[in-house]
Amino acid sequence: MYSNTLYYGSICWDDYSSKGVFIDGAEQVITCFSYEELKESILELLEEYSSRNAYLECASKEDDQTNNVEDITETIKKELML
């Protein structure tokens, strides 16, 4: 069954050095079809980018039919103990 709801997350990191090269901050945006998938993806990316001191900047639940956007950043941070 098709769901109109999508979940987004933004994993960010600030300035860091990679192999002696200084790089400005960047981000990785996650798009998921379920809340549980979003939480799993956030944890995976935080682990993948842990050497860059990555953090969850924001997360949202969005309904593409009604254009309703809900900020779920604090809820996810609390659940994942971030």
N, C-alpha and C positions, 0 to 999 in steps of 0.2 A: 504494500500500500504506500502510495506517495504521501510524504509529509511536506507541508509548507514551511516547516520550521528548520532553520539552519543554526548551527552554533559556531561562533568564531572566537578565536583566541589570538593574542599577540604576545610572542615571546621575544623579549628585547635584551640587548646587552649594550653596555656603554663602551667607550674606548678601550681597546685591548691591543696587545702586541702578539703577532703571529710570526714565528720564525724571524724575529728581529724587525719586522715591518709593523709600524704603528697603523692601526686601522680605526676609523671612526666607528661609532656605534651603528648597529643595524638591527633588523628584526626578521622574524619568521612568522608569517600569518598562517593560522590553522583554520580550516573549514571542515566541519563534521556534520553528520546527519543525526547524531544523538548526543545527549549530555554525557553519558558514560564514555563514549568514544572521544569526546573533547577532553575529559579528564585524563584518560590514558595517553592521548597525544601530547598534552601539556607535560606530563611527567617524563615521557620519552624525550621530548625536545629539551627540557631542562637538564636532563642527564647528558644528552648529546652535546649541548653547549655549556656544560658546567665549567669548563676551563675559561670561558669568557664571562663568568659570573652572570649568567642569564637569569632573567626573572620574568614573571608573568606581569605584563603591563595592564592588559585589559581582556575582558571576555564578555560576550554578549549572546543573547538568544534573539533571533530575528525571524519574524513571520513574513514571508515574501508576498503573501496575499493581502494582508492588512497593513503591511509596512510598520508593524509594531516592533519596537526594539527595546529589549530589557537588558540592563547592565547586570551581569551576574559575576562580576569580578570578585567582589568580596565574598560571595557565597562559595565560589570555587576555591579561593585562597583559604578559607576556613576549613572546607572539607579536605583539602590536600595538605593542610597545615603548612602553608607557605608564608 
